[in-house]
Amino acid sequence: MRRLVEPYGDHPRQFGEWFLPDAERPPLVVLLHGGYFRPVWRLDLEESTALDLAERGFAVWSVEYRTYEFPWPTAMLDVAAGIDQGLAEAAGHGVDSSRRALLGHSAGGALAAWATSRRSLPADRPGYAADSPGFDLVVLHAPVACLEIGSREGLGDGAINTFMGGRPEDVPERYAACDPHALTPDPGGRRVLLHGDADVDVPVSQSETYLAHLRRHGIDADLTVIPGDTHYEILDPTSRVSGLRRDLLTEILRPGAE
């Protein structure tokens, strides 16, 4: 396996890391880390996951992005640029980007959900792209996918308000532009939500509400609630929820692989 850091912009936080398996044309997995949009958390949160997936024959592009110390909508624009860069450069690294998945945990799940609505955004909103890439599979673990609801419930000790630059009543246009629960999801691909029923950081209601939103728009989506799991098991490749996600990736991107 090879590891390679690659910038997608000029700022020191605008980069991603490739985890490239010793395999011919492996499928692509784009990985977005969480951390409630706080600057203390970086992509090394997902290092164990990236290493595990690469060892199992997936090429991983783990994206770093600027968090809430930078004004809205910096994080969304970084994630969009990072995803686009990964798909553009994949072939040059021997990766088969025609088979691809997007994974996001917590705040990374919010950003992944937003990124899979870019084609449906009004043209004047940040991140709009008529040709935004779709994915065969999108897996969101404990996503903060309903920002307005999360703000009103005080999730993350106010992290959502800091990230958005205000409450929904203060900056309603921002929530309308990037709250996944307020956006029309791009068609195509399968969405799977995973959530522990003992998660006190992001309640299961976030996934339940977003699942209903996806289904209202005709998206193929499912939610698996894992009994006893908290918010963090997904960061451990040996956990049962990581195994569930890995099985999904294999089923969709590497059918027939053991």
N, C-alpha and C positions, 0 to 999 in steps of 0.2 A: 504494500500500500504506500502511496505517496501523499504527502500533505503540501499544499501550496497556498500561500496567501496572495490575494489579488485585489487591487483597489477597484472601486467602481465610481470614484469621485476624488476630489482633491482634499477633503477633510480627513484627518487621521482616523475618524470613526467610520468612514465610508470604505469599507472593505469586506471581503468575505474570505472564507477558508475552504479550499477544496480538500476532500478526503477521497482519494482515487484508488479503487481496488485494482489489484492485479488481475484484471478480467477484460475480455474483449467486448467493447461497446456496452458497458453496464448502463442500466437505467438511472435516471436522475431523480434525486430527492433534494428539494429545497427546504431548509430548516430555519425557522425563526424562533429565537429564544424569547423567554418571558422576563419578568422582573417588575411588573406594574409600572413600566415606562421609566423606572428610576435609573439614574446614571451609574449607580454602583454595580448593576448587573450587566454582564457582558456575554458574548457568545461562548465563552468557556464553560458556561452552565451546561451546554449541550455537547461538550467534547466527548463524554463517554458514549452518548447516543450515536454521535457521528462515527466514532471509531467502530462501534459495534455494527452499525449498518454497512460501513465500508468492508469490514471483515466478512460480511455475508453477501457481498457482491453488488452493493448499491453505491453509486457515486453520489457523494453528499456535497452540497454547496450550502455552507452555514453562513448566514448573512448577519453582519454587525450593522447597527444603525444608531443614529443619534436619538437620545431620549429626551425627557421633559426639561432638561436644562436649556434646550433650544426651543424656540417658539413654534407653536402649531403653524403649519402642518409638516414640519421638518421630518418627523419620523416616518410618516406615510410616504413622502417623496423619496426618502432614502430606501425604504423597503421596495417601492416600485422600481427604482433604479437598480437595486441589488438583484431583484428577481430577473429583470430584463437582461442584466449583464450575465447572470448565470446561464440563461438560456442561449444568449448570443455566443458565449465562449465555450459552451459544453462540447461541441463537436471538435474544437481544437485540442481538447483534452481527451479525446477518444470516447466521449460519453454519448449515449443514444438519448437525446432529449425528446425524441418522439414518444418515449415512455417516461412519464414524469409524475411526481407527486409533490404536494406542498404540505409541510407539517408545521404547526404552531402551537405553543404552550402558553396559556395564561394571556399576558399582554401580546405575546407573539401570535396567539390564536386570534385576538382581535385584529391584529394587523394582517394576518392571513385571510380572515373573513373579509376585511375591507379590500384586500388585493384581488379577491375573486368577485368583486363588484365593479371593477374599474371600467369595463366596457359599457356598463349601464349607467355610469355617472353622467350628469349633464356636462356638456363640453367645457363649461367655465369653472368646473370644480377641480380642486387639486388632485392630480393623479389620473385624470381621465385619459384613456387610451382606447381608441376604437379597435385596435388590434392587440389588446392586452392578452397575454397567453392564458389558455385554459390548462387544466390539469386532469389527468385520468382519475386521480384520487386526491382529496383534501382531507387531512385528519386534524381535527382541532381538539386539543386536550384542555379541559377546564378553561375555555376561552372567555375573556371579558368581552363577549360579543354584543352586549346590549349596554352601550355606554351611558345613555340617558338614565336608564333604570339603575345602573351601577352607581352613577353619580348621586342619585336621590337616596340610594341606600347607604352611601358613605363607604363603598368598597375601597379597600386599599388605603384606609385612613386619609381619604381625600386625593389619592394619586390621580384619579381620573380628572378631577377639576384642575389640578396642576397641569396635567398633560394637555387638556383642552384649552387652558387659559381662562377658565370660568365655569360656572354652573350652566345647565341647559337654558335657564331663563336669562343668563347673562350673554351667552354667545350661541343662540339657537341655530344660527346659520352654520356654525362649525359642526354641531352635532348632526344637522341635516346632511352635511357634506361627507361625514366619515363614520357615523355610527352604523355598524353593519346591520343592526336591526331596523334602520331607517332606509336602507338601500335595497335596490333590486339586484339579487345575485345573478351573476353571469350564468347562462345556461350551460349544460354539459358537465360531464364528470360526476363522480360520486363523492358525497360529503359524509364523513363519519365523525360524530362527536363522542368523546370518551370523558367520563367524569366520575370521581370518587364521591360516594355519598357521605363521607366524613370530611369533605373539603370545607374548611371554615374561611379560607382566603377568597375563594370564588364559589358562591353557592351553586348547587346543581340547577337552580332555577334559571341561571344564565344560559345554560345549554338547552334546557327544556323550552325556554322562550324562543331562542334562536332556531331550534329545530322546527317549531311550529311556523316560524317565519319562512324558513327554507321550503317547507312543504306547501305553504300557501302559494309559493311561486313555482310549484311543480318540480322542485329539485329532488333528485334521488338522495335522500338523507336518512340517517339513522343515529340513534343515541344509545350507547351502552353505559349503564351506571355500574360501577365496580364497588361492591359492598366492602366497607371498611377502609377504602383508600382515602387518603388525604390529597393535598395538592401536589405532592412532590414525588410520588412513586415513579412517574413517567421519566424522571431524570436518571433512574437506575435501570440499565438494560436488562437486569435479571428479574425485574418485577413482572407480575402477570399482565399489567396493562401495557408495558412495553412489548411483551410477547404478543398480545392482541394486535397492537399496531404493526408489528413486524409481519405477522401473518397476513394482514390486509395488504401490506406493501408487496409481499411475495405473490399473493393471489392476483393482484391487479397488474403489477409490473413485471413479474417473473413467473408467469403461470407454468406449472409443471416442475418448478424447482423445488428441491427438498429443503 
